[in-house]
Amino acid sequence: VAGVAVTTTSGAPGAPARIRIRGTASLNGTQDPLWVLDGIPLEGTDIPEINKDNDNDIVNMSQSSIAGLSPNDIESITILKDAAATAIYGARAANGVIVVTTKRGKTGKPVINFNTKLTYTPNLNTSRLNLLNSEEKVDLELQLLKEARFDILWGLTDPIPVFPEKGKVAAIMKQYNLIDIYKEQGWNGLTPEAQNAINKLKTINTDWNDILFRDAFTQEYNFSISGGSEKVTYYNSLGYVKENGNVPGVSMSRFNLTSKTSYQINKILKIGMSIFANRRKNNTFMTDTYGLINPIYYSRIANPYFAPFDEQGNYLYDYDVVRSNETDEKQGFNIFEERANTNKESVTTAINSIFDVQLRFNDQWKVYSQIGVQWDQLSQEEYAGINSYNIRNIRETNKYWKNGVQTYLIPEGGMLKTTNSTTSQLTWKIQGEYKNTFGDIHDIQIMAGSEIRKNWVDNQASTGYGYDPKKLTFQNLIFKDEAQANDWNLKTKSYKENAFASFFANGSYTLMNRYTLGGSVRMDGSDLFGVDKKYRFLPIYSVSGLWRLSNESFIRQYKWID
């Protein structure tokens, strides 16, 4: 679609897509379009922005509320980009509107559909990446270690290395106390033991792409039954999707149910009811401070000569990927140990119900009313065990001295963080339409209506340390003083509710099916605008004109103009 850009936020299963209509419309506000499902705007469809708090957590970005709808249930999608959309849906439509119309039953015999789709995603191909092998990496480290230390204060302090003295080559030389000798005498100044240990590194070539990723399969099943008579039509469907990521242990599953029924009570009155229910489950790993658990990132910074396991299958630790100039023996990282000792599970349950009533008095007059109920609940659990780098890093970076004794703020044990978030919305919408033709040359269309909605957002989160998964117990944090205790919010809770009232109208007049003049206006009132009367209802309006040249006689004679 022209003017619409769609990009994925990450390659994680079930990750939401970022949609931009007509480019970026705001620097600080939301840039995501408004989603409308069968006439009812949805709440909670914004994609979170990347910031300093989640820049390493892109694989775990939350999904939008539209994510639970099965594509198999969608009849059509319409994208509104012009000013008229803003006038109809208000300021929320400033970034565009995506109108989703779902399938409905048709008069006739029952129609049963079943389809399945299996998708194979091969392992990532990194053959085009010009990465160093072990021999090249070792030679590079040897070359960097030759650089003489830099004296920044003319002998008043010890010279500092030009490059951080990290890596396995530097560790071997430190083990034999040979760094200074190597800077002066080079390779020949090293002992045979050190030379053999360094040369052994060149024989280890770990293919991180091969051991961190896998081939992945996605399975999808959809079943639907629809039909009806002149009085009643129905559409019911069930769907299940299981998407595995290219990273072992990362997956997404979704179960969805759709039920739509409409009743023609008499010639004038028609009522309908729709229910969209789904449950989505995401499994992945808990992100650490530096994002090392992200295999895409780690596989690019891990040394090719580092082996994650020894000959007995025990974990070996990487001390060179942590952002520090000095090796910290207490903060070794092993990505496989981290996978075995961390977990992040998110379960989202969503129900959308729409009740509608339509009164069609004749071909000119129609009144339509809808009540929409939306309920989304997110339950998320993050766990990091005592043997994870995540816990080791938190403990080592949060210790202090008190009365001459080094004290750890975080007690021994794991960490468990639970998050519960509930988003609810109640919407009532009513609108009337009138259209007529006079003298075969005058066409009039008028629509007016009102929309009242209220939404509630309830968030709760709690974090516990010193967690024992066998006993299901926690330990208290050991704070240095009250000021430090105030910096740690182990339990947070927030509640927000807002109400909105909107009134809108639009109309158009067409003469001889050639010249059209249209206009629309909308006024929105909200408790977000304040108590001052001038802020209670802010009008948005638009005026448009149309000239159909194709219907002019002087154009029709040119057949080559379509």
N, C-alpha and C positions, 0 to 999 in steps of 0.2 A: 504494500500500500504506500503510495507516495506520501512523504512527510512523516512516516512512522519508522522509528529505529528500535530494534529489539536486540538486546544483548543479554547473555547469561551472566549471572553474578558469580558463578563458580561451576565447576564440573561435578559437584556433589550430587548424588541422586535426589531428585525432588527440589533442587534449588530453584528459586523463583527467577523469572526473567524480568529484566529492567526495561520498561517500555517508555520511550520518549516520543511524544506527538508534537510536531512543529518545534522541535529542539528544546533547549533548556529555557524554562520560563521564570525561574526563580533562583536566587543565590542561596537563600537561607531556608525558604519554605519547601514543602513537598513538591516534587516534580513528577509524581506518578499520576496517571490518568484516573478518572472516576469510572468504576465498574458498575454497570447497571444490569441486574439479573431479572429478566422478565418484568421490567418496569420498576423494580425496587433497587435504589442505590445501596451498595454494600459498604459496610464499615470495616476498617482494618485491612485495606488493600495496599497500604504504603509499604515500599521496600526500604528497610533501614539503610541509612547512609554509613559509609565507612568513615570511622574517626579513630582517634588515638586509643579509644577503649576497646575497639574490636578490629583493629587493622590486621591482626594475626588470626582472626576468627572468621574469615570470609567463607570457609566451607560450612559453617554452622549458622549462617544467616537464616532467620526465620522465614516461613512461607507466608504468603498473603492468603486472605480468606477465600479467594477465588480458586485456590489451588486444589480444593477438594472436589470440584466439579469435574465429572468425567467428560473428556472430549467427545465420547461416543453419544452423549446426551444433547449435544449442541446442534441446533438446527441452522443458525446463522449468527454471524458476528458483524456488527456495523460500527464503524469508527467515525465519530463526529469531531470535526476539527474547526468548524467555523464559529463565528460570533453568536449565531442562533443557538448553538448548543449551550453556550454560557448563559444565555438569557433563559433557557428552559430549565437548566439544572443548577444555576447559580454559580457562586464563586468557586465551588468545588470542581466545576468543569473547566477551570482556567487552563488546565493541562490536557484538555481533551476528554472525551467520553468514549468508553467501549461498551456498547450495548450488546448483551448476550441474550439471544432468544433460544430457548430449549425446545426440544421436540415435544409434540403433543399427539394424542390419539386422533385417528381419522375414522369416519364412518365406514363400516365394512366388516368383513370377517377378521378374526384375530390374526395378527401378523407376528410371528415369532422369529427373532433374530438371535443368532449366537456367533460371535467371532472371537478369535484368539490371535495374538501376535507375539512372536518370540523374536527377540532382538539380541544379536551377538555384537559385543563391543570388544575388539582386540586390545591387547596390551599396548601401552603407549610406545611409539617408535621414536627413539632418541638418536637414531643413527646419524642424523644431520647435525646434531650438537657436537661441536668440536671440543670435547672435554679431554682433559689431561689423563693419560694412563698413569700407572704407579711409577714407572721409571721417569717419566717427564715431571711428575709432581715431586719426587725425591730430588731430582737434579735442580728444580726450581728452589726448593727449600735450602739446599746446599749453597746455591748461589746467593740467596738472601742473607744467609748466616755469615757470609764472607764480609758483608758490609761492616766497616768499623763503627763503633758506637760514637754517638754525637755528644760532644761536650758543650752544653748550653750555657754554663756559668763559669767558663774559663778555669776549671779545676776546683771550684768551690764545692761542687757536688759530684757524685759518681756519674760518668757518662751514661746516656740512655741508648738503647738499641734504636736504629733507624726503623727497623721492622720488628713487630712483636716476635719474640723468640718462642714461638709455639709450633706445634706439629710434632710428629713422632721422631723426626730427625733431631730436632732440638732436644726432645726428651731423652733420646739416647745419649747425646753429647753431655747433657746435664748429669745423667746417671754416672758417666765416667769423668765428669769435671773436665771436659775437653773443649768447651766453646771458645775460650780465650786462645788456646793453643791452635785451634782450627782457623781462627781469624788471622793468626800470624803465619802458620806453616801450611795451611791448606789440608788437603786430603791425606798427604803423607804424614802429617803430624798426628793422625788418629791411631789408636791402638788397633791391633787386629780384631779384637772382640767388637769394638765399635764399628769397624768397617764391615764385619760380617753381619752385624745386626742391621745396619743401614742397607746393605746389599740384599738382605732377606726381604726387606720391605718392597723391593722392586719386583719380587716374584709373586706378590699378592695383588691380584686385580679383581676387586669386588664389583660385580655388575649390579649396581643399586637399582637400576630400572627393572632388572629381572626378578630381584628378590622382594622388592617393595610393592610391585603391582602385579596384576593378574588379568586374565581374560574375564569378561563379565557377561552375564546373561540377564535379560529382562523378560519377564513373562506377564502377559496381560490377557484377561478374560472378561468378556462383556456378554450379558444376556438381557434381552428386552422382549416385552410382549405389549402389543398395542392393538386398539380396535375400538368398536363402539357402534352405537345406533344413532338415530336421529335425535334421541333424547340425551344419551350419555355417551361420552368418549373417555378413553383412559389410555395412559401410557405408564408402564412400570419397567424398571430396569435395575439390574444388579451388576456391579463391576468389581474386579480385583486386579491390582497391579503390584508386582514385586520387582523392584529395580535394584540390582546389585551394582555397586561401584567398582571401579578398577582397583580400588584399595581394599584388601581383605578386611572384613569387619564393618564396612560402611555400606549401608543399604537404606532403602525406603520402601514401605508398603502402604497401600491405600485400599480401603474397602468403602464403596459408595453405594447408596440406594437412592433412587429417584421414583417418586410416585406423583402422577398428575391426573386429575379427574375433573371433568366439567359436566354440568347438568343444564339442559335447556328446559327450564320450568314451564315456560309458555312462550308465546310469540315475542313477548317483550323482555322477560327476565331470564338471565343466564348467570349461573354461579360456578365458581371453580375453586379448586384447592390444589396446592402443589407443596410437596415436601422434598427437600434435598438434604440428605444426611450422609456424613462420611466420617471416617476415622483414619488418621494418617500417623504412621510411626516411623521415626527416623533414628537410626543408630550410627554413631560415629565415635570419635575419640575426643577427650577433653584437651583443649588447646593450652599450651604452656605460654610463658611470658614471651618467648622468642619465636613461637610458631614452629618449633623444631618437629613437632608431631606431624606437620604437613609434609607428606612424602615428596611432593613436587619440589618444595623448598629444600628439604633435607638432602635429597638425592643430588642436588646441585652444589652443596657445600661440603658434603662428606668426602673425606679423603678416599681415593680408590684403593689405597693400601691398608685401610682399616677393615678388619673382619669382625662382624658383630658377635660371633661365637668362637669359643676355643674348641679344641679337639674333643673335649668331653661334653660339648653342648652348653657350657655355661656362658652367661652374658659377659661380653667385653665392653668396656665403656669408652666413649669418645669424649675427650676433654678439650678438643680443639674447636668445636663448633659453638661453644658458649662465648658470648661477646665480652671477652676479658683479655687483657694482655698477658696475664699470668694463668697457669694451669691450676685449677682448684680440684684437688683430689676428692673432695666431698660432693662435687656436682657433676659426676660423670653421666653421660647420656647414652642410652641404647634405645633405639626406636622400637625394637621388638619387645623389650621389657615395658616400654611405655604403652604399647598397644595392649599388653596383657594385664596391665594394672590401672588403666584408665578407661572410662566409658562415659558416653553422653547419650541419653535416650530421651527423645521428645515424642509425646503422644498428643495429637490434636484431635479433638472431637468437635464437629460443627453440625448444626442443624439450622436450615433456613426454611421457613414456612411462609407461603403466600396465599392469602384468601382474597378472591376478587368477585365483584358483583358488577354486572353490566345491564343497563336498561337502554334498550333501543326502541324508542317510540315510533320512529319511522326512518326513512332514508336520510332525513335531514338532521334529526336530533338524536344524540346519544349521551348518556351519563355513565361514567366508569369510576369505580372505587376499588382500592386495594388496601389490604392490611398486611404488612410484612413483619415477620418476627425473625430475628437473627441471633444466634447464640453460638459463640466460639469459646472453647476452653482448651488451654495449653497446659500440660503437665510435663515438667522437664526435670530430669535428675542427672546431675554431674557427679562423678566419683573419681577420685584419685587415691590409689593405695599407698601404703607406707613405702613400698619399693619403687615408686615412680620418681622420675626426675622432677616432676611438677612439685611434689611435696618437698623433695630435698632442696630445690631452689627457693621455695617459700620459707623454709626453716632457716637456711643459711643467710638469706637477705633480710631476715627479721629477727636478729639477735642483738643483744645489748649487754653492757656491763653494769652491774649493780652490786655495790659493796665489794668491789674487787672480784666478783664472780661473773663469768660469762653465762648469760641466761638466754634460753630460746623462748621467743614469744609463742611459737607454735609448738604444741606438745607432740610427742611421738604418736604416730598413727596416721590414718588417712584423712581425707576430706570428703564431705558429702554436702552438696548444695542442691536444694530443691526449689523449684520455681513454679508457681501456679498463677495463671493469668486468665481472666474471663472477660470477654467482650460481648455486650448485649446491645441490641438495637430494636426499637419498636417504631414502625413507620405507618402512618395513615395518609393515604393519598386519594383525592377525589378530583375529577375533572369532567367538564362537559364540552361537547363538540357540536358545532352547527355548520353545515355546508349546504349550499344551494346554488342553482343556476337560473338566471333570469334572462328571458329573451334570447337564449342561445348564445349570448355574447358576454354576459356578466357572470363571473364565478366568484363566490364569496366563501371563505373558510375562516371560522372563528373557534378558538379553543381557550378555555379559562379553567383554572383549577387551584388547588391548595395542597400543600404537603406539610404535615406535622410529624416530627420525629424526636425521639429521645434516646440517648445512648448512655451506657454505663461501662466503665472500664475499672476492673478490680485486679490489682497486682500484689502478690505476696512472694517473698523470697527469704530463705533462711540458709545459713551456712554453718556447718559444724566441723570442728577439727579434732584430731585425736580419735578418729572414728575407727571402731573395730567392727568389721562386717559380720563377724561370727557372733559377737555378743550384742551388736546393735547399740553400742554405747559411745558416748563422746567424752572429751576431757575439756576442762576450762582453759582458756588462754591465760598466759601469765603476763599481765601488763606491767610496764614500768611505772606508770603513773596514770592519773585520770585523763590527761590530755591525750595520751596514746590510746587509751580505751575509747575515747570519743571518735578517733579516726577509723575505727573498725566497726562498720555497720554489719553485724552478723545477721540481723533480721530487719527487713524493710517491708513496708506496706503502704500502698497508695490506692486511693479511690477517687474516681472522677465521674461526674455525670453532667451532661449538657442537654439542653432542649432547644429545638429550632422550630420556627414557624415560617412558612414560605407561601407566597401568593404569586401566581404567574398567569400570563395570557399572551396569546399571539394570534395574528390574523393576517389574511392576505386577500387582495382583490385583483382579479385577472380580467382584462378586456380583450375580447376576440382571440383568446388563447395566444396572445402575442406580448402584451405588456402586463407585468405583474409588479405590484407594490405590496411590500410586507413589512411587518413590524412585530416586535415582541418586547415584553417587559416582565421583570421579576423583582419581587421585594422579599428580602430575607431578614428575619428577626431572630436573635439568639441571645441567651444570657451571657455569651462571650463578649458582646458589644458594650456592655455597661448599662447603667440605669438612665443615662441622659436620653431624652425623647428623640433627639436628632440622630442617635445611633441605633435606635430600635429596629428600624426598617431601612435598609440601604438598597435603593433601586438600581437595577441593571437593565439596560434597554438596548435595542438595536433596531435599525431601519435598513431595509434592503430593497433593491429594484432589479427587475429582470426584463430583458428584451430578447424574445425568441426570433432571431433573424431568419431561422429556417422556415418560419411560417409566413414570411413576407413574400409577396408576389414577385418582386424584383429579384429575389434570391432563388426562388423555385425554378426559374428558367435556366439556371446554370446547373446542369445535372452533375457536373464534376464536383460540386460542393456538397459534401455529405453532412 
